[in-house]
């Protein structure tokens, strides 16, 4: 399997469709749709590049319904302002994220949410949950529609009971596997940055991600996409190998998202066609 192309599109009706447009320290964006409501989770690339990547999968930026923002770091919000103004999109984010991102405070339509309190965007239900990262008020999401639910958790330093509970029962997960611990410690980063990455408000290692997967894997989980892999401190092969060992004996499909190109469009069929 090509690690940057999790699955070829299927034909027929689908419950949810997901495409990881980009994942990594140079920009993050994930497309989620139930065929009626289409969301962009983060917009860390330029608006032009996000549009180009959507076009490459037969999708249109003009058909987006809203942008959800996980936190204020530039690799997650770089293209938010331009997309919002160009397509008149509402932007959903926590109050802390809004306070921490001055440019987003000038947008014409920002809507704040609190972690732990679900909300609706069109036909989709969004459950935001708190994660541990060095940002003001970062969030992960589960998104549900047509009887299916996906989970998105990237940029988290450690796995809390809240994260574990929210990700249980999802049919697809986009989960951080940022670094190989040995590559990080032996690599070129300065010591303070190594400490930040491996700290409790940094990023999950391959082994930490694998341990979480082993704990929450269930028969209904169909696909895991490993995300936010470090170009310096990890490789897709290492991340996939660790996750594969955690999921041995299951039929769960496994892939690694990339920075330079988007994944295929992953279709989840309805639970009860």
Beta strands, then each sheet from edge to edge (+ up, - down):
strand 1: 16-22
strand 2: 29-33
strand 3: 38-41
strand 4: 66-68
strand 5: 90-94
strand 6: 110-113
strand 7: 119-121
strand 8: 124-130
strand 9: 139-145
strand 10: 148-153
strand 11: 172-176
strand 12: 223-227
strand 13: 253-256
strand 14: 266-268
sheet 1: 6+ 5+ 4+ 3+ 2- 1+ 14-
sheet 2: 7+ 8- 9+ 10- 11- 12- 13-
end
